[in-house]
Amino acid sequence: MRPLDFPLLLDENIDQAVASALRSQGRDVESVWSRGLSGQADAALLALALREGRVIVTHDSDFGTLAVRSGVGLVGIVYVRPGHIDPAFVMETLDAVAACEVEPEPPFIVVADRRGAGVRIRVRELAKTSAG
């Protein structure tokens, strides 16, 4: 499965217009805002995403750092760089992720780094833990 084919959990730093656009593409999307979880600790959101089989979409590198350093279980993280408030910019970046041919095995981290018109996509498959 491609990274955005999994059910998604959008972090609070992802604009709600992005959630709407992803839903209009037929994707299973929940957001921190719609779930009333704004301000929750990253570890709590990772645990929720794991329980529900969701990939976290975020502008926050702390999720990846937490996952790698602590070894907490996760399905995946899609880290969109640079953090940008324009939903169209974010959707163009996510469309590039959706179009890429990679099908990582969970747990994984995908970094989508937009530079001008191009998007560099890096995939890191993490070692499975007893939690994941």
C-alpha positions as CSV (number, residue, x, y, z in Angstrom):
1,M,0.0,0.0,0.0
2,R,1.2,3.5,-0.7
3,P,1.6,5.9,2.3
4,L,-1.6,7.8,1.7
5,D,-3.7,4.7,1.0
6,F,-3.7,4.0,4.8
7,P,-6.3,5.6,7.0
8,L,-4.9,9.0,8.0
9,L,-4.7,11.1,11.1
10,L,-3.9,14.7,10.4
11,D,-2.0,16.6,13.1
12,E,-3.3,19.9,14.3
13,N,-0.8,21.8,12.2
14,I,-2.5,20.5,9.0
15,D,-5.2,22.9,7.7
16,Q,-8.8,21.6,7.7
17,A,-9.0,22.4,4.0
18,V,-6.4,19.7,3.5
19,A,-8.6,17.2,5.4
20,S,-11.5,18.1,3.2
21,A,-9.5,17.8,0.0
22,L,-8.2,14.4,1.0
23,R,-11.7,13.2,1.9
24,S,-12.9,14.4,-1.5
25,Q,-10.3,12.0,-3.0
26,G,-12.0,9.2,-1.1
27,R,-9.4,8.9,1.6
28,D,-10.2,7.8,5.2
29,V,-9.2,11.0,7.1
30,E,-9.5,12.0,10.7
31,S,-7.9,15.1,12.2
32,V,-6.8,16.1,15.6
33,W,-9.2,19.1,15.3
34,S,-12.2,17.0,14.4
35,R,-11.5,14.6,17.2
36,G,-11.1,17.4,19.8
37,L,-7.5,16.4,20.5
38,S,-5.8,19.7,19.9
39,G,-2.9,20.1,22.4
40,Q,-2.5,16.4,23.1
41,A,1.0,15.1,23.4
42,D,2.7,13.6,20.4
43,A,3.1,10.3,22.2
44,A,-0.7,10.1,22.8
45,L,-1.4,10.8,19.1
46,L,1.0,8.1,18.1
47,A,-0.7,5.7,20.4
48,L,-4.1,6.6,19.0
49,A,-2.9,6.3,15.4
50,L,-1.4,2.9,16.1
51,R,-4.7,1.6,17.8
52,E,-6.7,2.8,14.8
53,G,-4.2,1.7,12.1
54,R,-3.7,5.3,10.9
55,V,-0.7,7.1,9.4
56,I,0.0,10.5,10.9
57,V,0.3,13.4,8.5
58,T,2.2,16.4,10.0
59,H,4.5,19.3,9.6
60,D,6.1,18.5,12.9
61,S,9.4,16.6,12.9
62,D,9.0,15.7,16.6
63,F,6.8,12.7,15.7
64,G,9.6,11.0,13.7
65,T,12.1,11.8,16.4
66,L,9.9,10.4,19.1
67,A,9.2,7.2,17.1
68,V,12.9,6.6,16.3
69,R,14.3,7.4,19.7
70,S,11.7,5.7,21.9
71,G,10.8,2.8,19.6
72,V,7.0,3.4,20.1
73,G,4.9,1.5,17.8
74,L,3.4,3.2,14.8
75,V,1.9,2.5,11.4
76,G,3.6,5.5,9.7
77,I,4.3,9.2,9.5
78,V,4.1,11.4,6.5
79,Y,6.2,14.5,7.3
80,V,5.4,17.4,4.9
81,R,8.2,20.0,4.6
82,P,8.4,22.8,4.7
83,G,5.5,23.5,7.1
84,H,3.2,25.8,5.2
85,I,-0.1,27.3,5.9
86,D,-1.3,27.4,2.3
87,P,-3.6,24.3,1.9
88,A,-3.0,24.2,-1.9
89,F,0.8,24.0,-1.3
90,V,0.3,21.1,1.1
91,M,-2.1,19.3,-1.2
92,E,0.4,19.6,-4.1
93,T,3.0,18.1,-1.9
94,L,0.7,15.3,-0.8
95,D,-0.4,14.6,-4.3
96,A,3.2,14.0,-5.1
97,V,3.4,11.5,-2.3
98,A,0.2,9.8,-3.5
99,A,1.6,9.5,-7.0
100,C,4.9,8.0,-5.9
101,E,5.4,4.3,-6.5
102,V,6.7,3.4,-3.0
103,E,4.8,0.9,-0.9
104,P,6.6,0.9,2.5
105,E,6.0,-1.7,5.1
106,P,4.8,-0.3,8.4
107,P,6.3,1.1,10.5
108,F,7.6,3.8,8.2
109,I,8.4,7.5,7.9
110,V,8.0,9.4,4.6
111,V,9.5,12.8,4.3
112,A,8.0,14.9,1.5
113,D,10.3,17.9,1.0
114,R,9.1,20.4,-1.5
115,R,11.6,22.6,-3.2
116,G,10.1,24.9,-5.9
117,A,8.1,22.8,-8.2
118,G,9.7,19.5,-7.2
119,V,9.1,17.2,-4.3
120,R,11.8,15.0,-2.9
121,I,10.4,11.9,-1.2
122,R,12.4,9.9,1.2
123,V,11.2,6.7,2.8
124,R,12.5,5.1,5.9
125,E,11.2,1.8,7.1
126,L,11.7,1.4,10.8
127,A,12.5,-1.8,12.7
128,K,9.4,-3.4,14.0
129,T,9.0,-3.3,17.8
130,S,6.9,-5.4,20.2
131,A,4.5,-2.4,20.3
132,G,4.2,-2.2,16.5
